[in-house]
Amino acid sequence: MSHGPACQSLRRAHRRSGARATAAAGGGFLLYVLLSGFVPGLMNSSPSGHLTLGLALGLGQFALMAVIVWRRLVHMRTRVAPAVRGLRGLARHQEEAAARGRAAARPPVAPRAGEYRPW
C-alpha cells in the first residue's frame, strides 16, 4: 500500500510544502541577518519615532512565522487530510476484504453436542 501512487503523491505533496515553508522561514531569517551584518546604516535608520528598520524587521520575523504556520495548516487541512482519509478508507477496505477471505477459507466449525455458542 505504501508504494501505491496515491501514497507516493501524498508524500510528494507533504515534502514539497515542507520544503517551501522551510525555504521561506530560512530565507526571511537569512535576509534579516545579512542586512544586519552588511548594511547596519540601513538597519539603524528610523522610519518613524524610536522604531528602527532593524527592530521592525526583527518583529516582522514573528509575523512571517505566523503566516508560514497558517499556510501550512491550511495546506494540511485542504490537501493532505482528504488524501489521508481516502487512504485510510482504502486500507480499511483492503483489510476487511482480507479478513473476509480468511474467514471464507476456514472450514466452519460445528458445535459439539450440548455446547451453546452465542456467536
MOPAC internal coordinates of N, CA, C and O (Angstrom, degrees):
PM7 1SCF
backbone

  N    0.0000 0     0.00 0     0.00 0    0    0    0
  C    1.4372 1     0.00 0     0.00 0    1    0    0
  C    1.5272 1   111.07 1     0.00 0    2    1    0
  O    1.2310 1   120.38 1   142.09 1    3    2    1
  N    1.3333 1   116.89 1   -37.91 1    3    2    1
  C    1.4651 1   119.61 1  -176.68 1    5    3    2
  C    1.5259 1   112.34 1   -70.94 1    6    5    3
  O    1.2310 1   120.07 1   165.11 1    7    6    5
  N    1.3163 1   117.47 1   -14.89 1    7    6    5
  C    1.4617 1   120.38 1   178.52 1    9    7    6
  C    1.5201 1   112.39 1   -97.37 1   10    9    7
  O    1.2310 1   120.21 1  -176.15 1   11   10    9
  N    1.3224 1   117.21 1     3.85 1   11   10    9
  C    1.4593 1   121.84 1   180.00 1   13   11   10
  C    1.5208 1   111.73 1   -71.84 1   14   13   11
  O    1.2310 1   120.62 1   -19.88 1   15   14   13
  N    1.3209 1   116.41 1   160.12 1   15   14   13
  C    1.4669 1   119.91 1  -177.44 1   17   15   14
  C    1.5268 1   113.39 1   -64.82 1   18   17   15
  O    1.2310 1   119.60 1   147.23 1   19   18   17
  N    1.3218 1   118.36 1   -32.77 1   19   18   17
  C    1.4696 1   120.30 1  -179.92 1   21   19   18
  C    1.5254 1   110.57 1   -67.44 1   22   21   19
  O    1.2310 1   120.46 1   137.81 1   23   22   21
  N    1.3114 1   116.72 1   -42.19 1   23   22   21
  C    1.4637 1   120.89 1   179.66 1   25   23   22
  C    1.5298 1   110.61 1   -68.75 1   26   25   23
  O    1.2310 1   120.35 1   140.04 1   27   26   25
  N    1.3188 1   116.93 1   -39.96 1   27   26   25
  C    1.4664 1   120.24 1   178.31 1   29   27   26
  C    1.5236 1   110.84 1   -64.48 1   30   29   27
  O    1.2310 1   120.39 1   139.88 1   31   30   29
  N    1.3270 1   116.85 1   -40.12 1   31   30   29
  C    1.4622 1   121.19 1   177.83 1   33   31   30
  C    1.5221 1   110.64 1   -63.57 1   34   33   31
  O    1.2310 1   120.41 1   139.35 1   35   34   33
  N    1.3129 1   116.83 1   -40.65 1   35   34   33
  C    1.4605 1   121.54 1   178.10 1   37   35   34
  C    1.5294 1   110.52 1   -63.28 1   38   37   35
  O    1.2310 1   120.38 1   136.37 1   39   38   37
  N    1.3118 1   116.87 1   -43.63 1   39   38   37
  C    1.4626 1   120.44 1   178.31 1   41   39   38
  C    1.5229 1   111.73 1   -62.05 1   42   41   39
  O    1.2310 1   120.61 1   136.35 1   43   42   41
  N    1.3399 1   116.45 1   -43.65 1   43   42   41
  C    1.4674 1   120.17 1   179.47 1   45   43   42
  C    1.5193 1   111.25 1   -61.66 1   46   45   43
  O    1.2310 1   120.16 1   134.98 1   47   46   45
  N    1.3250 1   117.30 1   -45.02 1   47   46   45
  C    1.4644 1   120.99 1  -179.49 1   49   47   46
  C    1.5267 1   110.77 1   -63.90 1   50   49   47
  O    1.2310 1   120.62 1   138.71 1   51   50   49
  N    1.3125 1   116.42 1   -41.29 1   51   50   49
  C    1.4611 1   121.12 1   179.83 1   53   51   50
  C    1.5344 1   110.22 1   -65.42 1   54   53   51
  O    1.2310 1   120.54 1   135.16 1   55   54   53
  N    1.3170 1   116.57 1   -44.84 1   55   54   53
  C    1.4578 1   121.40 1  -179.25 1   57   55   54
  C    1.5252 1   111.38 1   -65.80 1   58   57   55
  O    1.2310 1   120.66 1   137.97 1   59   58   57
  N    1.3352 1   116.34 1   -42.03 1   59   58   57
  C    1.4648 1   121.40 1  -179.05 1   61   59   58
  C    1.5235 1   110.89 1   -63.31 1   62   61   59
  O    1.2310 1   120.07 1   135.64 1   63   62   61
  N    1.3256 1   117.47 1   -44.36 1   63   62   61
  C    1.4676 1   119.75 1  -179.42 1   65   63   62
  C    1.5226 1   110.57 1   -67.88 1   66   65   63
  O    1.2310 1   119.99 1   144.84 1   67   66   65
  N    1.3122 1   117.63 1   -35.16 1   67   66   65
  C    1.4625 1   120.33 1   176.63 1   69   67   66
  C    1.5149 1   111.70 1   -66.47 1   70   69   67
  O    1.2310 1   120.45 1   140.81 1   71   70   69
  N    1.3268 1   116.75 1   -39.19 1   71   70   69
  C    1.4647 1   120.14 1   178.10 1   73   71   70
  C    1.5275 1   110.77 1   -65.87 1   74   73   71
  O    1.2310 1   120.30 1   139.73 1   75   74   73
  N    1.3308 1   117.03 1   -40.27 1   75   74   73
  C    1.4696 1   120.04 1   177.93 1   77   75   74
  C    1.5179 1   111.61 1   -63.52 1   78   77   75
  O    1.2310 1   120.48 1   135.53 1   79   78   77
  N    1.3257 1   116.68 1   -44.47 1   79   78   77
  C    1.4637 1   120.21 1  -179.63 1   81   79   78
  C    1.5220 1   110.71 1   -64.28 1   82   81   79
  O    1.2310 1   120.19 1   138.28 1   83   82   81
  N    1.3272 1   117.24 1   -41.72 1   83   82   81
  C    1.4533 1   120.90 1   178.97 1   85   83   82
  C    1.5211 1   110.97 1   -64.67 1   86   85   83
  O    1.2310 1   120.41 1   137.67 1   87   86   85
  N    1.3351 1   116.82 1   -42.33 1   87   86   85
  C    1.4670 1   120.69 1   179.62 1   89   87   86
  C    1.5266 1   111.00 1   -64.31 1   90   89   87
  O    1.2310 1   119.91 1   139.57 1   91   90   89
  N    1.3193 1   117.78 1   -40.43 1   91   90   89
  C    1.4672 1   120.59 1   179.38 1   93   91   90
  C    1.5221 1   110.95 1   -66.01 1   94   93   91
  O    1.2310 1   120.27 1   134.73 1   95   94   93
  N    1.3287 1   117.08 1   -45.27 1   95   94   93
  C    1.4634 1   120.48 1  -179.59 1   97   95   94
  C    1.5222 1   110.64 1   -66.27 1   98   97   95
  O    1.2310 1   120.53 1   132.43 1   99   98   97
  N    1.3165 1   116.58 1   -47.57 1   99   98   97
  C    1.4623 1   120.30 1   179.88 1  101   99   98
  C    1.5199 1   112.22 1   -64.96 1  102  101   99
  O    1.2310 1   120.44 1   140.58 1  103  102  101
  N    1.3261 1   116.76 1   -39.42 1  103  102  101
  C    1.4597 1   120.56 1   178.41 1  105  103  102
  C    1.5160 1   112.46 1   -64.54 1  106  105  103
  O    1.2310 1   120.14 1   137.08 1  107  106  105
  N    1.3153 1   117.33 1   -42.92 1  107  106  105
  C    1.4628 1   120.77 1   178.00 1  109  107  106
  C    1.5156 1   112.03 1   -63.00 1  110  109  107
  O    1.2310 1   120.93 1   136.30 1  111  110  109
  N    1.3375 1   115.83 1   -43.70 1  111  110  109
  C    1.4592 1   119.32 1   179.38 1  113  111  110
  C    1.5211 1   111.17 1   -67.59 1  114  113  111
  O    1.2310 1   120.28 1   137.53 1  115  114  113
  N    1.3300 1   117.08 1   -42.47 1  115  114  113
  C    1.4582 1   121.02 1   179.58 1  117  115  114
  C    1.5270 1   111.20 1   -62.88 1  118  117  115
  O    1.2310 1   120.06 1   138.79 1  119  118  117
  N    1.3219 1   117.48 1   -41.21 1  119  118  117
  C    1.4569 1   121.12 1   177.15 1  121  119  118
  C    1.5248 1   110.63 1   -60.47 1  122  121  119
  O    1.2310 1   120.39 1   136.34 1  123  122  121
  N    1.3139 1   116.86 1   -43.66 1  123  122  121
  C    1.4676 1   120.93 1   179.17 1  125  123  122
  C    1.5313 1   110.78 1   -62.19 1  126  125  123
  O    1.2310 1   120.46 1   134.30 1  127  126  125
  N    1.3222 1   116.73 1   -45.70 1  127  126  125
  C    1.4646 1   120.37 1  -178.53 1  129  127  126
  C    1.5289 1   110.70 1   -66.17 1  130  129  127
  O    1.2310 1   120.36 1   136.66 1  131  130  129
  N    1.3256 1   116.91 1   -43.34 1  131  130  129
  C    1.4649 1   119.67 1   179.87 1  133  131  130
  C    1.5294 1   111.54 1   -64.62 1  134  133  131
  O    1.2310 1   120.15 1   137.71 1  135  134  133
  N    1.3218 1   117.32 1   -42.29 1  135  134  133
  C    1.4632 1   119.41 1   176.90 1  137  135  134
  C    1.5263 1   111.13 1   -63.25 1  138  137  135
  O    1.2310 1   120.49 1   140.27 1  139  138  137
  N    1.3326 1   116.67 1   -39.73 1  139  138  137
  C    1.4677 1   119.83 1   179.76 1  141  139  138
  C    1.5270 1   111.30 1   -65.47 1  142  141  139
  O    1.2310 1   120.80 1   142.37 1  143  142  141
  N    1.3095 1   116.08 1   -37.63 1  143  142  141
  C    1.4643 1   119.85 1  -176.74 1  145  143  142
  C    1.5162 1   114.13 1   -80.51 1  146  145  143
  O    1.2310 1   119.90 1   142.19 1  147  146  145
  N    1.3115 1   117.80 1   -37.81 1  147  146  145
  C    1.4604 1   120.09 1  -171.79 1  149  147  146
  C    1.5194 1   115.12 1  -106.10 1  150  149  147
  O    1.2310 1   119.61 1   163.64 1  151  150  149
  N    1.3185 1   118.36 1   -16.36 1  151  150  149
  C    1.4661 1   121.15 1   179.55 1  153  151  150
  C    1.5334 1   109.16 1  -132.32 1  154  153  151
  O    1.2310 1   119.99 1  -116.34 1  155  154  153
  N    1.3351 1   117.62 1    63.66 1  155  154  153
  C    1.4694 1   118.95 1  -177.27 1  157  155  154
  C    1.5241 1   112.90 1   -66.98 1  158  157  155
  O    1.2310 1   120.36 1   152.25 1  159  158  157
  N    1.3221 1   116.92 1   -27.75 1  159  158  157
  C    1.4650 1   119.06 1   178.58 1  161  159  158
  C    1.5168 1   111.74 1   -64.09 1  162  161  159
  O    1.2310 1   120.95 1   139.01 1  163  162  161
  N    1.3208 1   115.79 1   -40.99 1  163  162  161
  C    1.4628 1   120.29 1   178.27 1  165  163  162
  C    1.5303 1   110.84 1   -67.90 1  166  165  163
  O    1.2310 1   120.94 1   139.56 1  167  166  165
  N    1.3222 1   115.80 1   -40.44 1  167  166  165
  C    1.4657 1   119.71 1  -178.08 1  169  167  166
  C    1.5276 1   111.72 1   -69.69 1  170  169  167
  O    1.2310 1   120.29 1   153.81 1  171  170  169
  N    1.3327 1   117.05 1   -26.19 1  171  170  169
  C    1.4662 1   120.51 1   178.85 1  173  171  170
  C    1.5238 1   112.66 1   -88.78 1  174  173  171
  O    1.2310 1   119.90 1   175.75 1  175  174  173
  N    1.3125 1   117.80 1    -4.25 1  175  174  173
  C    1.4692 1   119.23 1   179.40 1  177  175  174
  C    1.5232 1   109.25 1   -69.37 1  178  177  175
  O    1.2310 1   121.69 1   -30.55 1  179  178  177
  N    1.3030 1   114.37 1   149.45 1  179  178  177
  C    1.4584 1   120.26 1  -174.24 1  181  179  178
  C    1.5299 1   110.42 1  -112.42 1  182  181  179
  O    1.2310 1   119.72 1   -75.19 1  183  182  181
  N    1.3344 1   118.13 1   104.81 1  183  182  181
  C    1.4597 1   119.58 1   178.75 1  185  183  182
  C    1.5274 1   113.01 1   -71.56 1  186  185  183
  O    1.2310 1   120.26 1   149.72 1  187  186  185
  N    1.3484 1   117.11 1   -30.28 1  187  186  185
  C    1.4643 1   119.28 1   178.10 1  189  187  186
  C    1.5224 1   109.77 1  -158.24 1  190  189  187
  O    1.2310 1   120.66 1   -56.69 1  191  190  189
  N    1.3048 1   116.33 1   123.31 1  191  190  189
  C    1.4649 1   121.77 1   175.41 1  193  191  190
  C    1.5153 1   113.30 1    59.83 1  194  193  191
  O    1.2310 1   120.89 1    48.32 1  195  194  193
  N    1.3286 1   115.91 1  -131.68 1  195  194  193
  C    1.4617 1   121.80 1  -178.42 1  197  195  194
  C    1.5251 1   112.63 1   -90.79 1  198  197  195
  O    1.2310 1   119.78 1   177.80 1  199  198  197
  N    1.3002 1   118.02 1    -2.20 1  199  198  197
  C    1.4625 1   122.09 1  -179.08 1  201  199  198
  C    1.5226 1   109.95 1   -81.37 1  202  201  199
  O    1.2310 1   120.14 1   -61.24 1  203  202  201
  N    1.3251 1   117.35 1   118.76 1  203  202  201
  C    1.4613 1   120.74 1   177.04 1  205  203  202
  C    1.5196 1   109.03 1   -91.69 1  206  205  203
  O    1.2310 1   121.33 1   -16.46 1  207  206  205
  N    1.3247 1   115.07 1   163.54 1  207  206  205
  C    1.4614 1   120.18 1   178.98 1  209  207  206
  C    1.5302 1   110.48 1   -64.82 1  210  209  207
  O    1.2310 1   120.57 1   143.75 1  211  210  209
  N    1.3343 1   116.52 1   -36.25 1  211  210  209
  C    1.4655 1   120.47 1   178.05 1  213  211  210
  C    1.5172 1   111.98 1   -62.56 1  214  213  211
  O    1.2310 1   120.59 1   136.58 1  215  214  213
  N    1.3257 1   116.47 1   -43.42 1  215  214  213
  C    1.4623 1   120.31 1   178.72 1  217  215  214
  C    1.5262 1   110.56 1   -66.26 1  218  217  215
  O    1.2310 1   120.68 1   139.16 1  219  218  217
  N    1.3213 1   116.31 1   -40.84 1  219  218  217
  C    1.4715 1   119.76 1   179.31 1  221  219  218
  C    1.5280 1   110.79 1   -63.84 1  222  221  219
  O    1.2310 1   120.37 1   137.70 1  223  222  221
  N    1.3415 1   116.90 1   -42.30 1  223  222  221
  C    1.4696 1   119.33 1   178.19 1  225  223  222
  C    1.5266 1   111.43 1   -68.46 1  226  225  223
  O    1.2310 1   120.27 1   145.24 1  227  226  225
  N    1.3292 1   117.08 1   -34.76 1  227  226  225
  C    1.4672 1   120.74 1   176.27 1  229  227  226
  C    1.5210 1   111.53 1   -63.66 1  230  229  227
  O    1.2310 1   120.74 1   137.14 1  231  230  229
  N    1.3170 1   116.18 1   -42.86 1  231  230  229
  C    1.4672 1   119.50 1   176.25 1  233  231  230
  C    1.5272 1   110.86 1   -69.48 1  234  233  231
  O    1.2310 1   121.00 1   150.52 1  235  234  233
  N    1.3182 1   115.70 1   -29.48 1  235  234  233
  C    1.4651 1   120.16 1   176.84 1  237  235  234
  C    1.5181 1   112.76 1   -63.60 1  238  237  235
  O    1.2310 1   120.27 1   157.68 1  239  238  237
  N    1.3408 1   117.10 1   -22.32 1  239  238  237
  C    1.4665 1   120.47 1   176.55 1  241  239  238
  C    1.5271 1   110.60 1   -60.94 1  242  241  239
  O    1.2310 1   120.59 1   142.19 1  243  242  241
  N    1.3268 1   116.47 1   -37.81 1  243  242  241
  C    1.4709 1   119.81 1   178.44 1  245  243  242
  C    1.5295 1   110.45 1   -65.81 1  246  245  243
  O    1.2310 1   121.09 1   138.33 1  247  246  245
  N    1.3200 1   115.51 1   -41.67 1  247  246  245
  C    1.4674 1   119.15 1   178.08 1  249  247  246
  C    1.5201 1   110.50 1   -64.58 1  250  249  247
  O    1.2310 1   120.47 1   139.64 1  251  250  249
  N    1.3389 1   116.70 1   -40.36 1  251  250  249
  C    1.4661 1   120.69 1   178.72 1  253  251  250
  C    1.5308 1   110.87 1   -61.81 1  254  253  251
  O    1.2310 1   120.29 1   135.65 1  255  254  253
  N    1.3226 1   117.06 1   -44.35 1  255  254  253
  C    1.4646 1   120.48 1   178.83 1  257  255  254
  C    1.5306 1   110.96 1   -63.83 1  258  257  255
  O    1.2310 1   120.49 1   140.44 1  259  258  257
  N    1.3264 1   116.66 1   -39.56 1  259  258  257
  C    1.4645 1   119.68 1   179.32 1  261  259  258
  C    1.5247 1   110.47 1   -63.57 1  262  261  259
  O    1.2310 1   119.94 1   138.42 1  263  262  261
  N    1.3220 1   117.72 1   -41.58 1  263  262  261
  C    1.4647 1   121.13 1   179.13 1  265  263  262
  C    1.5222 1   110.51 1   -66.30 1  266  265  263
  O    1.2310 1   120.30 1   138.68 1  267  266  265
  N    1.3266 1   117.02 1   -41.32 1  267  266  265
  C    1.4733 1   120.24 1   179.62 1  269  267  266
  C    1.5232 1   110.52 1   -63.53 1  270  269  267
  O    1.2310 1   120.16 1   134.77 1  271  270  269
  N    1.3229 1   117.30 1   -45.23 1  271  270  269
  C    1.4749 1   120.51 1   179.39 1  273  271  270
  C    1.5189 1   110.37 1   -63.66 1  274  273  271
  O    1.2310 1   120.19 1   137.13 1  275  274  273
  N    1.3287 1   117.24 1   -42.87 1  275  274  273
  C    1.4645 1   120.96 1   179.64 1  277  275  274
  C    1.5301 1   110.81 1   -61.62 1  278  277  275
  O    1.2310 1   119.94 1   134.54 1  279  278  277
  N    1.3342 1   117.72 1   -45.46 1  279  278  277
  C    1.4660 1   120.75 1   179.81 1  281  279  278
  C    1.5311 1   111.06 1   -65.28 1  282  281  279
  O    1.2310 1   120.59 1   143.31 1  283  282  281
  N    1.3144 1   116.48 1   -36.69 1  283  282  281
  C    1.4694 1   120.55 1   178.74 1  285  283  282
  C    1.5337 1   109.74 1   -64.93 1  286  285  283
  O    1.2310 1   120.37 1   137.04 1  287  286  285
  N    1.3183 1   116.89 1   -42.96 1  287  286  285
  C    1.4636 1   120.05 1   178.32 1  289  287  286
  C    1.5275 1   111.54 1   -64.48 1  290  289  287
  O    1.2310 1   120.28 1   138.93 1  291  290  289
  N    1.3159 1   117.07 1   -41.07 1  291  290  289
  C    1.4674 1   120.43 1   177.72 1  293  291  290
  C    1.5181 1   110.00 1   -62.76 1  294  293  291
  O    1.2310 1   120.34 1   136.82 1  295  294  293
  N    1.3267 1   116.95 1   -43.18 1  295  294  293
  C    1.4655 1   120.93 1   178.73 1  297  295  294
  C    1.5288 1   110.44 1   -61.20 1  298  297  295
  O    1.2310 1   120.33 1   134.60 1  299  298  297
  N    1.3116 1   116.97 1   -45.40 1  299  298  297
  C    1.4685 1   120.18 1  -179.78 1  301  299  298
  C    1.5214 1   111.29 1   -62.74 1  302  301  299
  O    1.2310 1   120.74 1   138.34 1  303  302  301
  N    1.3278 1   116.18 1   -41.66 1  303  302  301
  C    1.4573 1   119.96 1  -177.44 1  305  303  302
  C    1.5281 1   112.15 1   -70.55 1  306  305  303
  O    1.2310 1   119.92 1   143.15 1  307  306  305
  N    1.3331 1   117.76 1   -36.85 1  307  306  305
  C    1.4617 1   119.83 1  -174.41 1  309  307  306
  C    1.5181 1   114.18 1   -92.91 1  310  309  307
  O    1.2310 1   119.78 1   149.12 1  311  310  309
  N    1.3220 1   118.03 1   -30.88 1  311  310  309
  C    1.4618 1   120.24 1  -175.39 1  313  311  310
  C    1.5176 1   113.91 1  -108.11 1  314  313  311
  O    1.2310 1   120.77 1   133.88 1  315  314  313
  N    1.3185 1   116.13 1   -46.12 1  315  314  313
  C    1.4628 1   119.80 1  -172.14 1  317  315  314
  C    1.5240 1   111.83 1   -82.36 1  318  317  315
  O    1.2310 1   119.67 1   134.27 1  319  318  317
  N    1.3219 1   118.23 1   -45.73 1  319  318  317
  C    1.4715 1   121.02 1  -176.19 1  321  319  318
  C    1.5305 1   112.59 1   -60.26 1  322  321  319
  O    1.2310 1   118.45 1   135.84 1  323  322  321
  N    1.3460 1   120.56 1   -44.16 1  323  322  321
  C    1.4673 1   118.32 1   177.44 1  325  323  322
  C    1.5324 1   112.88 1   -63.23 1  326  325  323
  O    1.2310 1   120.46 1   142.17 1  327  326  325
  N    1.3221 1   116.72 1   -37.83 1  327  326  325
  C    1.4679 1   119.39 1   178.29 1  329  327  326
  C    1.5209 1   110.88 1   -66.52 1  330  329  327
  O    1.2310 1   120.33 1   141.34 1  331  330  329
  N    1.3093 1   116.97 1   -38.66 1  331  330  329
  C    1.4657 1   120.92 1   178.54 1  333  331  330
  C    1.5248 1   110.52 1   -65.81 1  334  333  331
  O    1.2310 1   120.62 1   138.12 1  335  334  333
  N    1.3367 1   116.42 1   -41.88 1  335  334  333
  C    1.4715 1   118.83 1   177.36 1  337  335  334
  C    1.5255 1   110.75 1   -61.07 1  338  337  335
  O    1.2310 1   120.49 1   139.23 1  339  338  337
  N    1.3217 1   116.67 1   -40.77 1  339  338  337
  C    1.4617 1   120.12 1   177.85 1  341  339  338
  C    1.5173 1   112.29 1   -63.19 1  342  341  339
  O    1.2310 1   120.60 1   137.31 1  343  342  341
  N    1.3247 1   116.46 1   -42.69 1  343  342  341
  C    1.4640 1   119.97 1   178.27 1  345  343  342
  C    1.5206 1   111.92 1   -66.41 1  346  345  343
  O    1.2310 1   120.51 1   142.47 1  347  346  345
  N    1.3357 1   116.62 1   -37.53 1  347  346  345
  C    1.4643 1   118.99 1   176.86 1  349  347  346
  C    1.5234 1   111.20 1   -63.37 1  350  349  347
  O    1.2310 1   120.72 1   137.80 1  351  350  349
  N    1.3320 1   116.23 1   -42.20 1  351  350  349
  C    1.4610 1   119.76 1   177.86 1  353  351  350
  C    1.5143 1   111.41 1   -62.52 1  354  353  351
  O    1.2310 1   120.54 1   138.49 1  355  354  353
  N    1.3329 1   116.58 1   -41.51 1  355  354  353
  C    1.4637 1   121.03 1   178.50 1  357  355  354
  C    1.5233 1   110.40 1   -63.78 1  358  357  355
  O    1.2310 1   120.37 1   136.13 1  359  358  357
  N    1.3247 1   116.90 1   -43.87 1  359  358  357
  C    1.4645 1   120.30 1   179.23 1  361  359  358
  C    1.5241 1   110.64 1   -63.91 1  362  361  359
  O    1.2310 1   120.49 1   138.04 1  363  362  361
  N    1.3388 1   116.67 1   -41.96 1  363  362  361
  C    1.4593 1   119.88 1   178.81 1  365  363  362
  C    1.5257 1   110.79 1   -63.20 1  366  365  363
  O    1.2310 1   120.57 1   138.80 1  367  366  365
  N    1.3356 1   116.52 1   -41.20 1  367  366  365
  C    1.4630 1   120.80 1   179.02 1  369  367  366
  C    1.5267 1   110.51 1   -63.38 1  370  369  367
  O    1.2310 1   120.06 1   136.35 1  371  370  369
  N    1.3335 1   117.50 1   -43.65 1  371  370  369
  C    1.4635 1   120.36 1   179.48 1  373  371  370
  C    1.5280 1   111.15 1   -66.05 1  374  373  371
  O    1.2310 1   120.44 1   143.04 1  375  374  373
  N    1.3236 1   116.76 1   -36.96 1  375  374  373
  C    1.4621 1   120.23 1   178.83 1  377  375  374
  C    1.5272 1   110.97 1   -66.29 1  378  377  375
  O    1.2310 1   120.65 1   137.53 1  379  378  377
  N    1.3344 1   116.36 1   -42.47 1  379  378  377
  C    1.4626 1   120.13 1   178.62 1  381  379  378
  C    1.5248 1   111.16 1   -65.20 1  382  381  379
  O    1.2310 1   120.42 1   140.09 1  383  382  381
  N    1.3310 1   116.80 1   -39.91 1  383  382  381
  C    1.4685 1   120.48 1   178.28 1  385  383  382
  C    1.5247 1   110.47 1   -63.90 1  386  385  383
  O    1.2310 1   120.16 1   139.30 1  387  386  385
  N    1.3254 1   117.31 1   -40.70 1  387  386  385
  C    1.4646 1   120.74 1   178.49 1  389  387  386
  C    1.5297 1   110.38 1   -65.84 1  390  389  387
  O    1.2310 1   120.45 1   140.09 1  391  390  389
  N    1.3322 1   116.75 1   -39.91 1  391  390  389
  C    1.4719 1   120.03 1   179.08 1  393  391  390
  C    1.5250 1   110.52 1   -65.45 1  394  393  391
  O    1.2310 1   120.49 1   140.01 1  395  394  393
  N    1.3554 1   116.66 1   -39.99 1  395  394  393
  C    1.4711 1   118.76 1   177.12 1  397  395  394
  C    1.5226 1   110.85 1   -64.88 1  398  397  395
  O    1.2310 1   120.49 1   142.52 1  399  398  397
  N    1.3300 1   116.66 1   -37.48 1  399  398  397
  C    1.4589 1   120.46 1   178.13 1  401  399  398
  C    1.5121 1   111.86 1   -65.04 1  402  401  399
  O    1.2310 1   120.69 1   139.43 1  403  402  401
  N    1.3400 1   116.28 1   -40.57 1  403  402  401
  C    1.4676 1   119.46 1   177.94 1  405  403  402
  C    1.5180 1   110.85 1   -67.03 1  406  405  403
  O    1.2310 1   120.50 1   141.37 1  407  406  405
  N    1.3330 1   116.65 1   -38.63 1  407  406  405
  C    1.4628 1   120.21 1  -179.62 1  409  407  406
  C    1.5271 1   110.65 1   -68.21 1  410  409  407
  O    1.2310 1   119.97 1   143.51 1  411  410  409
  N    1.3220 1   117.67 1   -36.49 1  411  410  409
  C    1.4581 1   120.64 1   179.96 1  413  411  410
  C    1.5292 1   111.15 1   -72.02 1  414  413  411
  O    1.2310 1   120.22 1   151.54 1  415  414  413
  N    1.3084 1   117.18 1   -28.46 1  415  414  413
  C    1.4609 1   120.63 1  -178.67 1  417  415  414
  C    1.5261 1   112.00 1   -76.81 1  418  417  415
  O    1.2310 1   119.56 1   155.83 1  419  418  417
  N    1.3138 1   118.45 1   -24.17 1  419  418  417
  C    1.4564 1   121.89 1   178.93 1  421  419  418
  C    1.5257 1   110.24 1   -78.89 1  422  421  419
  O    1.2310 1   120.41 1   -44.45 1  423  422  421
  N    1.3053 1   116.82 1   135.55 1  423  422  421
  C    1.4719 1   118.12 1   175.48 1  425  423  422
  C    1.5258 1   109.46 1   -71.78 1  426  425  423
  O    1.2310 1   120.30 1   -35.98 1  427  426  425
  N    1.3204 1   117.03 1   144.02 1  427  426  425
  C    1.4631 1   119.58 1   178.81 1  429  427  426
  C    1.5277 1   110.73 1   -65.85 1  430  429  427
  O    1.2310 1   121.48 1   -39.09 1  431  430  429
  N    1.3067 1   114.77 1   140.91 1  431  430  429
  C    1.4576 1   120.48 1  -179.19 1  433  431  430
  C    1.5321 1   107.41 1   -98.77 1  434  433  431
  O    1.2310 1   121.24 1   -56.98 1  435  434  433
  N    1.2987 1   115.24 1   123.02 1  435  434  433
  C    1.4611 1   119.85 1   179.08 1  437  435  434
  C    1.5335 1   108.81 1   -82.77 1  438  437  435
  O    1.2310 1   119.97 1   -41.22 1  439  438  437
  N    1.3199 1   117.66 1   138.78 1  439  438  437
  C    1.4666 1   119.08 1   178.66 1  441  439  438
  C    1.5241 1   110.81 1   -68.08 1  442  441  439
  O    1.2310 1   121.76 1   -32.56 1  443  442  441
  N    1.3287 1   114.23 1   147.44 1  443  442  441
  C    1.4602 1   118.95 1   177.94 1  445  443  442
  C    1.5264 1   109.35 1   -73.07 1  446  445  443
  O    1.2310 1   121.06 1   -18.16 1  447  446  445
  N    1.2671 1   115.57 1   161.84 1  447  446  445
  C    1.4633 1   119.99 1  -178.44 1  449  447  446
  C    1.5283 1   110.11 1   -60.94 1  450  449  447
  O    1.2310 1   120.99 1   -51.72 1  451  450  449
  N    1.3198 1   115.71 1   128.28 1  451  450  449
  C    1.4469 1   121.17 1   177.15 1  453  451  450
  C    1.5201 1   113.91 1    81.92 1  454  453  451
  O    1.2310 1   119.55 1  -177.95 1  455  454  453
  N    1.3219 1   118.46 1     2.05 1  455  454  453
  C    1.4734 1   121.33 1  -179.18 1  457  455  454
  C    1.5240 1   109.39 1   -96.98 1  458  457  455
  O    1.2310 1   120.70 1   -46.51 1  459  458  457
  N    1.3094 1   116.26 1   133.49 1  459  458  457
  C    1.4475 1   121.58 1   179.29 1  461  459  458
  C    1.5239 1   109.32 1  -102.07 1  462  461  459
  O    1.2310 1   120.71 1   -53.13 1  463  462  461
  N    1.3190 1   116.25 1   126.87 1  463  462  461
  C    1.4596 1   120.97 1   178.14 1  465  463  462
  C    1.5277 1   108.80 1  -119.61 1  466  465  463
  O    1.2310 1   120.07 1   -64.16 1  467  466  465
  N    1.3332 1   117.47 1   115.84 1  467  466  465
  C    1.4520 1   120.04 1  -177.06 1  469  467  466
  C    1.5156 1   113.61 1   -75.71 1  470  469  467
  O    1.2310 1   119.18 1   162.54 1  471  470  469
  N    1.2794 1   119.17 1   -17.46 1  471  470  469
  C    1.4549 1   119.23 1  -176.63 1  473  471  470
  C    1.4778 1   109.40 1   -98.02 1  474  473  471
  O    1.2310 1   120.10 1   180.00 1  475  474  473

